[in-house]
Amino acid sequence: MDSAPPSKSNFNFIKVEGTDNSMLEYAKMAVLLAIDEFPDPENDWRKANKVAQKFEEKYGGYWCVSFIKDGDVRFIYNDIYMKLTYKDYKIKIGRQK
């Protein structure tokens, strides 16, 4: 098991639309919080839900979030979208209509 503390430098943003640097930093914080709160791999849905709740609190609206290790997911979003990797996760965050 990786004993190094979580780091914001491990993030790689692959695609972003409609975001600014503060939103990207917020995404890093929300992902780290979710992973810290739900470290078990069986809790990926809870991780995604936690990140969605944090974005809904800060930015309003409805948000979709996915934490995927293998494969990918079709993702429908409105105007804001982030696709990133963190460790062995592929994470997508997007605002719905």
Secondary structure as UniProt FT lines:
FT   HELIX           8..10
FT   STRAND          11..17
FT   HELIX           21..37
FT   HELIX           41..43
FT   HELIX           44..59
FT   STRAND          63..68
FT   STRAND          81..86
FT   TURN            87..88
FT   STRAND          89..95
//
